[in-house]
Amino acid sequence: MTDRKTPPSLEDVEARLAVVRAQQDREREKSESRRATGIAQGVGFRIAAELVASVLVGAGLGYSLDRWLETKPLFLVVMILLGFGAALMNIFRIMKGLDQAVGLGRAMREAEQKSEANDDKTKL
């Protein structure tokens, strides 16, 4: 009187699991790809902001000094060049990953320790 369905075979369950796992893997790869793209865009915007802000601050300081000391383009040019140099230094730090730690000296030591640890691992 009651219709009982036979339970699915083990192969059938494994096939269903494989399909679900493959779908989850595809979704995970998409989300990781989006995350990596977002991180790259964030770094790009940060680099652009560093460059623009440093040059603008240098230009502002140079212009102010020129007005105060009545020297026309001298400090403006010098401070723009210093601002550009500071921007390049900050961009270099960003690209090397040295800006994550407190202070450049600490970051340099940590980078050296990591490279030494990697060298020790490759020797083994």
C-alpha positions in Angstrom: 0.0 0.0 0.0 2.8 2.4 0.7 5.2 3.1 -2.1 8.7 3.1 -0.9 11.3 4.4 -3.1 14.5 2.6 -3.2 17.4 4.6 -1.7 19.7 6.1 -4.3 22.8 4.1 -5.1 26.2 5.1 -3.7 27.4 6.0 -7.2 24.4 8.3 -7.7 25.1 10.1 -4.5 28.7 10.5 -5.4 27.8 11.9 -8.8 25.5 14.5 -7.2 28.1 15.5 -4.7 30.7 15.9 -7.4 28.3 18.3 -9.3 27.7 20.3 -6.2 31.4 20.5 -5.3 32.3 21.6 -8.8 29.7 24.3 -8.7 31.0 25.5 -5.3 34.6 25.5 -6.7 33.6 27.7 -9.6 31.8 30.1 -7.3 34.8 30.2 -5.0 37.2 30.9 -7.9 34.9 33.8 -9.1 34.8 35.4 -5.7 38.6 35.1 -5.3 39.0 36.6 -8.8 36.8 39.5 -7.8 38.6 40.0 -4.6 42.0 40.0 -6.3 40.7 42.6 -8.8 39.4 44.8 -6.0 42.8 44.6 -4.2 44.7 45.5 -7.4 42.4 48.5 -8.0 42.8 49.6 -4.4 46.6 49.6 -4.7 46.3 51.5 -8.1 44.2 54.2 -6.6 46.4 54.5 -3.6 49.5 54.9 -5.8 47.7 57.6 -7.9 46.6 59.4 -4.7 50.2 59.3 -3.3 51.5 60.8 -6.5 48.9 63.5 -6.8 48.9 64.5 -3.1 52.7 64.6 -2.8 53.1 66.8 -5.8 50.2 69.1 -4.7 51.5 69.5 -1.2 55.0 70.3 -2.6 53.6 72.8 -5.0 51.5 74.4 -2.2 54.5 74.7 0.2 56.7 76.0 -2.6 54.2 78.6 -3.7 53.7 79.7 -0.1 57.5 80.0 0.5 57.8 82.0 -2.8 55.1 84.5 -1.7 56.6 84.8 1.8 60.2 85.2 0.7 59.4 87.0 -2.6 61.3 84.6 -4.8 59.2 83.8 -7.8 59.6 80.2 -9.0 62.5 78.9 -7.0 60.9 77.2 -4.1 57.9 76.2 -6.2 60.1 74.2 -8.5 62.3 72.7 -5.7 59.3 71.7 -3.6 57.5 70.1 -6.6 60.6 68.0 -7.3 60.8 67.1 -3.6 57.1 66.1 -3.6 57.6 64.0 -6.7 60.6 62.3 -5.0 58.6 61.6 -1.9 55.8 60.2 -4.0 58.2 57.8 -5.8 59.6 56.7 -2.4 56.1 56.0 -1.1 55.2 54.1 -4.3 58.3 52.0 -3.9 57.3 51.2 -0.4 53.8 50.3 -1.4 55.0 48.0 -4.2 57.6 46.3 -1.9 55.0 45.9 0.9 57.1 47.8 3.3 54.4 50.2 4.3 52.5 47.6 6.3 54.7 47.6 9.4 55.5 50.4 11.7 58.5 52.2 10.5 60.7 51.4 7.5 63.5 50.0 9.6 61.2 47.4 11.2 59.8 46.5 7.8 63.3 46.0 6.3 64.3 43.7 9.2 61.1 41.7 8.8 61.7 41.4 5.0 65.2 40.2 5.6 64.0 37.6 8.2 61.5 36.3 5.8 64.0 35.9 3.0 66.4 34.2 5.4 63.7 31.8 6.5 62.9 31.0 2.8 66.5 30.4 2.1 66.8 28.0 5.0 63.7 26.1 3.8 65.1 25.8 0.3 68.4 24.4 1.7 66.6 21.6 3.5 
